[in-house]
Amino acid sequence: MPTEIKQPDYKQQAAQKALEFVRAGQVIGLGDGTTMLHLANFIVADKSLAASLTFTSSSAKTSNRLIALGVSMQPPSVFSKIDIYFDGCDQFDRELNALKSGGGIHTIEKIVANMANQFILVGDAEKFSEQLTTRYPVVIEIVPAAITAVIAQLQIAFPQVVLQLRQSPGSLEAAVNERGNYLLNVTFSDLPALSYINNYIKMLPGVVDHSLFYRMATKAIVAGPDGVRIIYPVTAG
């Protein structure tokens, strides 16, 4: 039988490169997903480094993994500032604007990212696009009392938009997150200016936050067939 060729694990390669940015004594934030679990494992493999660090996370899954690994762990609410926040995303562009729509935990992710001196995106090279596309929705966290009003205002502002409340698995009921809020998927036929989306949606009364991370990341570490590279934001002229 022919030997099966093992495909490279680009997420693991990117996570290994991310380890180079971690310094002893720092407060490190980790987001959600496989890449972050790889990074946690790489850090803990250096016992001396890991013992000097304090961790926090925006993800319950990652938090549980860090606790299981025996590192010093604190909730985000303890900190006003952290040194580095590492996280993945669904897609990011040349300005390092990112969409983090899949998990629906973007509000806490954005809080931790905003605390960080460096916010570093980590993942496989397929996440990069010269410009963000409509492949992924912008997800909005909305207080229940405001859901009807917010939907109505979005339909007026963006007539071609498709709006869909996230549902609980196996149910026709709208899902609520751990804060008791709704998540609304907003799918555009064409993306308006990102600065406009960022400001307009965030200012609607009842909106907690949305999944567009506008000009927040300081660098991205990606791995793919061409190797591992570091991407810095290129501001559109």
N, C-alpha and C positions, 0 to 999 in steps of 0.2 A: 504493500500500500504506500502511496506517496506520503511523504512527511508533511504534516500540516504546518504552514508558515504562521508563526505567531505575530499578530499585528502589534505594532508599538502602542504602548499606553501613553498617549500624549498628555493626558491629565496628570499622570504621575511624573512625567518629565517636567512639566511646568511647575508642579509643586516642589520638585527637587531644586529647581532654579530659585524659587521663591525663598527657600531656606537661607540663601545667601544674604538676604536682606535683614535677617533676624539677628539682633545683637543681645548680648547678656544684659539682664536687668530691665528689659523692656516690658511694657504691657502690650500684649498682642491680642487682637480680635480676629476671630475666624468666623466666616459665614457658613452657608449651608452647602451640601453636596459632596460628591465623591472626591473632588479635588481637594477640598478642605480636610477631609479625613486622611488623604494621603499626606498632606502637609503636617497635620498633627502627628502622624506616625514618624515622619522624618525628623521633626523637632525632638520628639521624645527619645528617639534613638541616640541623641547626644544628651546623655544624662546630666552632665554638668550644665549645659546650656538650659535645658528644660527646668532644672531646679532653680535657676535664677529668674525665670520668667513668671509673670502673672498673666492669666488668660481670661478672656471674656468671649461671649458669642451671641450672635443674633438668632441662632438656631437651637431648638431643643435637642435635636438629634446630635449635633456637634457638641453641645454642652454635655450630654450624657456620655459621649465618647471621651471627652477630655477628663471628666470625672473618673471614668473607668481607668484611664491611663495614669491617674494619681497626681496630676499637676495642680498647681495653685490656681483656683478658679473663682471668679467673682461675677455677679450679674452686671450688666451694663449700667444699671442705676447707681452703682458705686462710684463711677468715674465721671469726671468732667472732660478729661482728655486721655487719649491713649496714643501709643507710638505708631502702630501700624494696624490697619484693618485689611485683611485679605478676604476676597470673596470672588465667586464666579458670577456669571450673568448669562442671559439668553443670547444677547447680541450687543456689540459695542461698535462705535464708529471711530473715525480718525481723530475726532476731538475727545475721545473716550467718554462720550455720552453713552449710557448703558441702559438697556431694558432688563429688569429683573422681575419678570412677570410670573414665572412658573410656580414658585412656591407660595406666593401670596403673603409673604412675611416682609414685604418691602419697607413697611413703616419702621420696624425695629432695625432692619438692615440699614436704612438711611440714617437713623439716629446714631448708630455705632459708626458708620462711615463718616458722619459729620464730626464726630469726636476726634477722629484720627489725624495725626500729623501727616500720615501717608495713607491713602486708600489705593490699594493695588488689586487690580483685576487679575485673576489667574485662571487659565484653562487651555482648551485646544484652539488651534488657529482658525477653525471653522466659525468661531464666534465673531470674528472680525468682518466688518463690512465697511466700505468707504463711507457710506451713509446708512443710517438706520432705515430699515424697511418696514413694511406692514405685516411681516411674517408673524410677529408676536403682538398681542394686544397691549395697550397701556391699561394696567389694572388700578382701580381706584378703591381705596378703603373709605367707606361712607357710614356715618352714624345712621342708625335705622330711621330716626325721625325725619331725616333729610332725603331719603332715597328717592321719593317721587319727584321732589323739587329738583334735585340734582339731575336726574334723568331728563326731565323736561328742559332744563337749561342747556344740557349737552346736545339735545336734539335740535335746539334752535341755533346754537353756535356752530354745530357740525352736522348739517342736514344729511350727509351721506354716511354717517357713522353707524356701525352696528353695535348695539349694546346688549349685553347678556349677563344677568346675575349668575354668579357661581352657585351651583347646587350641591347639597350634601350628597355624598356617594349613596346610590341606590334610592334616592328620594327626589321628589319634585319640589321639596322645600328649599328655599334659599339658604345657603350655607352662611354661618356666622363664624368669625374667627375668635381667638381667645379673649379679645376685648369686647365681644358681642356685636361686632360691626359687620356690615355686608362687604363683599368684594364684587366689583362690577368690571367685567371685561369690556374694554372699549377698542373696537377694531376699526381702523381708518382705511378708506380706499386709497387715499394719498395722505401722507403725513404732513400736517401743517408745520410751520416753523417750530422747532423744538422749544425755543425760548417762549413762544406764545403758549404752547401746550403746558409747559412747566408752570408758568405764572397763572394762566387762566383757570386751569383745573384746581390748582392748589388754593386759589382764593375763593372758590365756591363755598358758601357756608355749609357745614356738615361734612365736608371732605377732610379726612384725617391726613392722607398723603396718597401719592401715586407711585407707580413703578418705574417712571423715567428718572434716571439719575443724571441730572443735567450738569455737565462740567464739574463733577465731583472727584473723579478718579485722577490720581497723579501719574500713574503708569499702569501698563498691562504687561503681563508675562504670558506668552502663548507658545505652545509647542505644536509642531506639525511635520509633514514630510520634509520641509526645508530646515528643520532644526528648531531650536529654542531661540526666541528673540524677545527683546524688551521694546515696547512701543510707548512713546511719549505723546502727549496730546499735541495735535497740530490745529491751531485755531484758524478757522475759516477767515479769509481776508475779505 
